[in-house]
Amino acid sequence: MTEPAATFDADARAAFLEHLRGGMMLGAAAYVLKVPRAEVEGTIAEDPDFALAVREAEATATEHVQEAVYQAAVSGNVQAAKLWFAIKGNLPGRTGAPRSPSTPPPSGGDPELDAALGDIA
């Protein structure tokens, strides 16, 4: 028998945001809380304050990764340094060649990540 979906109340929303801050993707955080993804997406669409909280939580997770890349870069990891400069958009001494439209982006569409992955490859 399938377990009933949980309600997306204030406690569930707080837990959801905490999962996002920890690096979980939206669908994974909804799954862990047993809340239908469509309900989460509907709440984001209908509640501007919650939508802002989601963006801030995702930004926090991204900043943690960027900080880890930076720490690896300043510790001498060349690949991390290339990624760091690509993320920041100022790879010293290089101008990125535009990607051919027929070449699919390595990240599936994230422009910053595409640029960073293109410089490392």
ABEGO torsion letter per residue (X at the ends): XBBBBBBBBAAAAAAAAAAAAAGBBAAAAAAAAGBBAAAAAAAAAABAAAAAAAAAAAAAAAAAAAAAAAAAAAAGBAAAAAAAAAAAGBBBGBBBBBBBAABBBAAGGBAAAAAAAAAAX
